[in-house]
Amino acid sequence: MIEKLTGGELERTLLARDPKKYIFKLYELRNVGDPRLAVTGRYGYKIGNDIVIVSLYWFGGCHIYFEVSDTDNLRKIYDAVFDEMSGGKEYVLSSDDEKLFSESKFVSLFGKHDISHYEQYGMFSTPKKREYKYAVRQLTENDEAAVLVFEEPHTDFRDNLRNAYETRVKTGGVNCRVYGCFDGAGAILGYLITDTFDGDFWDISYVYTSEHMRGQGIATELASFYACDICGEGKFASYGTPENESSKHAAIKAGFEMFESEYKTSWTPTEGLKIISAG
């Protein structure tokens, strides 16, 4: 029998299964509905030891996360999530098990998809104090001159130093911190932006190092300082998902540990989805 899990039921289930593995999902679950969070709804389904989590997004997206070991449960799951899956503009599927996407029963129901691997890292131990090669600190409203002369390429849908400074640092926002790495003359060599919804779980949104300083350990120093600062206040420091191997290396070197490993499809338009008849 399939059981729907909402709110506290889903939270208790995830905590009982593995609080470390689901720490980010729980963080989002507790903040569903916050206007700064894209997730507008989250619930789950449980069949025996199998679990599925459905997340809805303000832009009309639907994300379905699977932990399914018994593929005979997939039909019941499909029937349960079809309305949400087909009712939006697009959907994405994910699982902690890469092999699920090639299972014949999964493909017959959810289709054949290419997948990408993603990991998330967090600081689960007391960060080690280190000797910093450069001056690293949290930026303040007094750093405007250094921010204005800092150069970086524009990237669509990506935050940047000037925007973070103008919209959060300069305005005294308490849910964002920006850390900078400075040379001896006070010029910024790289920066790290971290945000929080609840003040307890902090997550990196972007780390950037000036091109001429790549390979000099700037990202590691920023990540290490950020972790010490946040954890020193009794809060949780998440590195999030490294964008490349260099970023992953910086996270591990700074002491962050992987807590989530998922395989995801790309966002897929819902046109063409059809109810599959029983049998």
C-alpha positions in Angstrom: 0.0 0.0 0.0 1.3 3.4 -0.9 1.4 6.0 1.8 1.5 9.8 1.2 3.8 11.8 3.5 3.2 15.5 4.0 4.9 18.1 6.2 6.0 16.6 9.6 5.4 13.0 8.4 7.9 13.4 5.6 10.4 15.2 7.9 10.2 12.4 10.5 10.6 9.7 7.8 13.7 11.3 6.4 15.2 11.9 9.8 14.7 8.2 10.7 16.3 7.1 7.4 19.4 9.2 7.4 19.5 12.8 8.8 22.9 13.4 7.2 22.0 12.3 3.7 18.8 14.3 3.7 20.1 17.4 5.4 19.5 19.7 2.4 16.1 18.2 1.6 15.0 18.8 5.1 16.3 22.3 5.1 14.2 23.0 2.0 11.2 21.2 3.4 11.2 23.4 6.5 11.3 26.5 4.3 8.8 25.6 1.6 6.7 28.7 0.8 9.5 31.2 1.6 9.4 33.7 -1.3 13.2 33.4 -1.7 12.9 29.7 -2.2 11.8 28.3 -5.6 10.1 25.3 -4.0 6.4 25.9 -3.4 5.4 22.4 -2.3 7.0 19.2 -1.2 5.6 15.8 -0.1 6.5 12.2 -0.4 5.2 8.7 -1.0 6.4 5.5 0.9 5.9 1.9 -0.1 7.7 -0.5 2.2 11.3 0.7 2.2 11.0 2.7 -1.0 10.4 6.4 -1.0 9.7 9.1 -3.5 9.8 12.9 -2.9 7.8 15.3 -5.1 8.9 19.0 -5.2 6.9 21.7 -7.0 8.5 25.0 -8.2 7.0 28.4 -8.8 8.0 28.3 -12.5 5.8 25.3 -13.1 8.4 22.7 -12.6 8.0 19.3 -10.9 11.0 17.4 -9.5 10.6 13.7 -8.5 13.3 12.0 -6.5 13.3 8.2 -6.3 14.8 5.7 -3.9 13.3 2.5 -5.2 14.7 -1.0 -4.8 11.6 -2.9 -5.7 10.7 -2.0 -9.3 7.2 -3.6 -8.9 6.4 -0.4 -6.9 7.1 1.9 -9.9 3.6 1.6 -11.4 1.9 2.7 -8.2 4.4 5.5 -7.9 3.7 6.6 -11.5 0.0 6.7 -10.9 0.5 8.7 -7.7 2.7 11.4 -9.2 1.3 11.6 -12.8 -1.0 14.5 -12.1 1.7 16.7 -10.7 4.3 15.5 -13.2 2.0 16.3 -16.2 0.3 19.4 -14.7 3.3 21.7 -14.9 5.5 23.0 -17.6 8.4 20.7 -17.2 9.8 18.0 -14.9 13.1 16.5 -13.8 13.7 13.1 -12.4 16.5 12.1 -9.9 17.7 9.2 -7.8 20.6 8.1 -5.6 20.8 5.0 -7.8 22.2 5.4 -11.3 20.9 1.9 -12.4 17.3 2.9 -11.8 17.2 4.9 -15.0 18.0 1.9 -17.2 15.5 -0.5 -15.5 13.0 -1.6 -18.1 10.0 -0.9 -15.8 11.2 2.6 -15.1 11.9 3.3 -18.8 8.4 2.0 -19.8 6.8 4.4 -17.4 9.0 7.4 -17.2 10.9 7.2 -20.5 14.5 7.0 -21.4 16.7 9.9 -20.2 20.3 11.0 -20.2 21.5 11.7 -16.7 24.2 13.8 -15.0 25.8 13.2 -11.6 25.7 15.7 -8.8 27.1 15.8 -5.3 26.6 18.0 -2.3 29.2 18.7 0.5 28.9 20.0 4.0 31.0 20.6 7.1 30.1 17.9 9.7 33.2 18.2 11.9 34.8 21.1 13.7 36.7 23.0 11.0 40.5 23.0 11.5 42.1 26.4 12.1 44.7 27.1 9.4 47.3 29.7 8.4 45.9 31.8 5.6 48.2 32.9 2.8 46.0 35.8 2.0 43.8 38.2 4.0 40.3 36.6 4.2 37.3 38.2 5.8 33.6 39.0 5.5 32.9 42.0 3.3 31.2 45.1 4.8 29.6 48.2 3.3 33.1 49.9 3.6 34.5 47.7 0.8 32.7 49.5 -2.0 35.8 50.8 -3.7 37.4 47.3 -3.9 34.1 45.8 -5.2 33.7 48.4 -7.9 37.1 47.8 -9.5 36.8 44.0 -9.3 36.4 42.5 -12.8 34.7 39.3 -13.7 32.8 38.0 -16.7 29.0 38.2 -16.8 27.2 34.8 -16.6 23.5 34.5 -17.1 21.5 33.3 -14.1 24.5 33.6 -11.9 25.1 36.0 -9.0 28.2 38.2 -9.0 30.1 40.3 -6.5 28.7 43.7 -7.3 25.1 42.5 -7.2 25.6 40.7 -3.9 27.3 43.8 -2.5 24.6 46.2 -3.7 21.6 44.1 -2.8 22.7 42.4 0.4 25.9 43.7 1.9 25.3 47.4 1.4 21.7 47.0 2.6 22.7 45.2 5.8 20.9 41.9 4.8 21.3 39.3 7.5 20.6 36.2 5.3 23.6 36.6 3.1 27.3 36.9 3.7 30.1 37.7 1.2 33.6 36.7 2.0 36.6 38.2 0.2 40.2 37.2 -0.3 42.5 40.3 -0.5 46.0 40.9 -1.5 48.4 43.2 0.4 47.1 46.3 -1.4 43.5 45.6 -0.5 42.5 44.3 -4.0 40.0 41.5 -4.1 41.4 38.2 -5.5 38.3 36.1 -5.1 35.0 35.9 -3.2 32.4 33.5 -1.8 28.7 34.2 -1.5 26.6 32.2 1.0 22.9 32.5 1.8 20.4 31.1 4.4 16.7 31.0 4.8 16.5 30.1 8.5 19.8 31.5 9.9 21.0 28.0 10.8 21.8 26.3 7.5 24.1 28.3 5.3 24.7 27.3 1.7 27.3 28.6 -0.8 25.7 30.1 -3.9 28.9 31.0 -5.7 32.7 31.0 -5.3 34.8 32.9 -7.8 38.6 33.4 -8.2 40.1 36.0 -10.5 41.6 34.3 -13.6 45.1 35.4 -12.9 45.0 33.8 -9.4 43.6 30.4 -10.4 45.5 27.5 -8.9 46.7 29.5 -5.9 44.4 28.0 -3.3 42.0 31.1 -3.1 38.8 29.0 -3.2 40.1 26.7 -0.5 41.0 29.6 1.8 37.6 31.2 1.3 35.8 27.9 1.9 37.8 27.2 5.0 37.3 30.7 6.5 33.5 30.5 5.7 33.2 27.2 7.4 35.1 28.3 10.5 33.0 31.5 10.7 29.6 29.7 10.3 30.4 26.7 12.4 31.9 28.9 15.1 28.5 30.3 15.6 27.0 26.9 16.0 25.4 26.8 12.5 25.8 24.4 9.6 28.0 25.3 6.7 27.1 23.7 3.4 29.4 23.9 0.4 26.6 22.8 -1.9 27.3 21.3 -5.3 30.8 21.9 -6.7 30.6 23.1 -10.3 33.8 21.4 -11.4 36.7 19.2 -10.2 38.7 22.2 -9.0 35.8 23.4 -6.9 35.3 19.8 -5.6 39.0 19.7 -4.7 38.8 23.0 -2.8 35.7 21.7 -0.8 37.5 18.5 0.2 40.7 20.2 1.0 38.8 22.7 3.3 37.3 19.7 5.2 33.8 19.4 3.6 32.3 15.9 3.3 29.9 14.6 0.7 26.4 14.0 2.1 24.4 13.7 -1.1 25.0 11.9 -4.4 22.3 12.0 -7.1 21.8 11.3 -10.7 19.5 13.7 -12.5 17.8 14.1 -15.9 17.6 17.5 -17.6 14.4 19.5 -17.3 11.9 17.9 -19.8 8.7 19.5 -21.2 5.6 17.8 -20.1 4.0 17.7 -23.5 3.5 14.2 -24.7 3.1 12.6 -21.3 0.2 10.2 -21.3 -1.6 8.1 -18.8 -0.4 4.5 -19.1 -3.3 2.1 -18.9 -3.2 -0.6 -16.2 -1.7 -3.8 -17.2 
